[in-house]
Amino acid sequence: MKTSIRIILSVFLLINGIACKAQQDSLKYKVINYLIQKGELDKTNNIKEYINNVFIVNLIKQKNNEYNSANYLYKIGTHTSHSFYYLMLKSRNKYEFIDVKKIDEVLVHVINVSKENKRPSEEILKNVEAIITIYQRNSKAIPWTN
């Protein structure tokens, strides 16, 4: 009896783990396509080659691969020097990619979405600070273009 329960539990955990990995990879493919569109990655016939070259990091906690419903704002980019960082906003199970070039529009949009989702003021402030840091970092990412 105990063996049967262990086997069933193991199979359940395995299936759950595979489903989570598939969801993460699917989201990474969306990020890769966005970064190709932005010119951060070269176009390719096999985007799987980029799967380990991109990151999705919770904006406040700075942790990788944390895509749960409580987290809604992420920093995305490539693991290469002189590349730009972008934002990924999760709202109502949809993902929106945001270029932070127009900082004023980005801040207003993120604050509005945060209020719609009833986020605490302290969290909104931390996100604003993190977005400003990304904007400042991006302005220095390719110094020879200034």
C-alpha positions in Angstrom: 0.0 0.0 0.0 2.8 2.4 1.0 4.7 1.6 -2.2 1.6 2.4 -4.3 1.2 5.7 -2.6 4.8 6.6 -3.1 4.6 5.6 -6.8 1.5 7.7 -7.3 3.1 10.7 -5.5 6.3 10.3 -7.5 4.4 10.3 -10.8 2.3 13.3 -9.7 5.4 15.3 -8.8 7.2 14.3 -12.0 4.2 15.4 -14.1 3.8 18.6 -12.2 7.6 19.3 -12.6 7.4 18.7 -16.3 4.4 21.0 -16.6 6.1 23.8 -14.7 9.3 23.4 -16.9 7.2 23.5 -20.1 5.4 26.7 -18.9 8.8 28.3 -18.1 10.3 27.3 -21.4 7.2 28.6 -23.2 7.6 31.9 -21.5 11.3 32.0 -22.2 10.5 31.4 -25.9 8.2 34.5 -25.8 11.1 36.5 -24.2 13.5 35.2 -26.9 11.2 36.3 -29.7 10.8 39.7 -28.1 14.6 40.1 -27.7 15.1 39.0 -31.4 12.5 41.7 -32.4 14.5 44.3 -30.3 17.8 43.3 -32.0 19.3 41.9 -28.8 19.5 38.4 -30.3 20.1 37.4 -33.9 17.3 35.8 -35.9 17.7 32.0 -36.0 15.8 29.0 -37.2 16.5 27.3 -33.9 15.5 29.5 -30.9 16.2 26.7 -28.5 19.9 27.6 -28.8 19.1 30.8 -26.9 17.1 29.2 -24.0 20.1 29.5 -21.6 21.2 32.9 -22.9 18.2 34.9 -21.6 17.0 35.7 -18.1 13.7 36.4 -16.4 14.2 37.9 -13.0 11.6 39.1 -10.4 12.1 42.8 -10.4 12.0 43.3 -6.6 13.3 40.0 -5.3 16.0 39.6 -8.0 15.3 35.8 -8.2 15.3 33.8 -11.5 12.4 31.7 -12.7 9.8 32.9 -10.2 6.7 33.1 -12.3 3.9 32.7 -9.8 0.8 34.8 -9.7 2.0 37.1 -6.8 4.9 38.3 -8.9 3.9 40.5 -11.8 6.9 42.6 -12.9 10.1 41.1 -14.2 13.4 42.3 -15.7 14.4 40.4 -18.8 17.4 40.4 -21.0 20.4 38.5 -22.4 23.5 37.2 -20.6 25.7 39.3 -22.8 27.7 42.5 -22.2 26.3 45.8 -23.5 22.8 44.5 -23.9 19.7 46.3 -22.7 17.3 45.2 -20.0 13.5 45.3 -20.6 10.5 44.7 -18.5 7.9 42.0 -18.6 4.6 42.8 -16.9 2.2 40.0 -16.0 -1.4 41.1 -15.6 -4.5 38.9 -15.8 -2.4 35.9 -17.0 -1.1 37.9 -20.0 2.5 39.0 -20.5 3.4 42.4 -21.8 6.9 43.4 -22.8 8.0 46.9 -22.2 11.0 48.9 -23.4 12.0 51.5 -20.8 13.2 54.1 -23.2 10.2 56.3 -22.6 10.6 56.3 -18.8 7.7 58.6 -18.0 5.2 56.5 -20.0 6.5 53.3 -18.5 6.3 54.6 -14.9 2.7 55.8 -15.4 1.7 52.5 -17.0 3.3 50.4 -14.3 1.8 52.5 -11.5 -1.7 52.3 -13.1 -1.5 48.5 -13.5 -0.2 48.2 -9.9 -3.1 50.2 -8.6 -5.6 48.1 -10.7 -4.1 45.0 -9.1 -4.3 46.5 -5.6 -0.5 46.3 -5.0 0.8 47.9 -1.8 2.3 51.3 -2.1 5.7 50.1 -0.7 5.9 47.5 -3.5 4.9 50.1 -6.2 7.7 52.4 -4.9 10.3 49.5 -5.0 9.2 48.8 -8.6 9.6 52.5 -9.6 13.1 52.6 -8.1 14.0 49.4 -9.9 12.7 50.7 -13.2 14.7 53.9 -12.8 17.8 51.8 -12.1 17.2 49.8 -15.3 16.7 53.0 -17.3 19.9 54.5 -15.9 21.8 51.2 -16.6 20.5 51.1 -20.2 21.6 54.6 -20.8 25.2 53.5 -20.1 25.0 50.0 -21.6 26.6 51.0 -24.9 28.8 54.0 -23.9 30.2 54.6 -27.4 26.8 55.5 -28.8 26.3 58.6 -26.6 
